């Protein structure tokens, strides 16, 4: 029972962390949106002046800002997938605590029944079995959901890594100093 409760505490903390990371990712996406808007304004200003080199530079900055926005969007998708995974892990941990509690209840009943305690005369052993069975079925359902969530998070991580790699590849090479 204690290990199930510890697992739930860890899962709850992980869920809080995942939600905080999602908030950070959204703030980063908002920053990326602002950079795209600023770069678009610079392109318009460069067009108005008719300066070819300024227009070329501003288009390059806009392209980089758009690539960075794709990375930020992918990071938000990853953060959301991580929140969903953490939430399912938390639900699974709660379900495991409930299963353990049902098993403890059954064990207490069995001890009382073996000792002829009158408190158990209106209780049915099948009810304890049904409670345990129901809770284990819920655990199985949540385990399957967790596997799906983890797969979705892995796909989101791959997309984020791919977008980051594209951004790195699209950055102009910096000439050596000196």
Secondary structure, DSSP 8 states (H G I E B T S, - for coil): -HHHHHHHHHHHHHHHHHHHHHHHHHHHHHHHHHHHHHHHHHHHHHHHHT-HHHHHHHHHHHHHHHHHHHHHHHHHHHHHHHHHHHHHHHHHHHHHHHHHHHHHHHHHHHHHHHTT-GGGTT--HHHHHHHHHHHHHHHHHHHHHHHHHHHHHHHHHHHHHHHHHHHHHHS-------
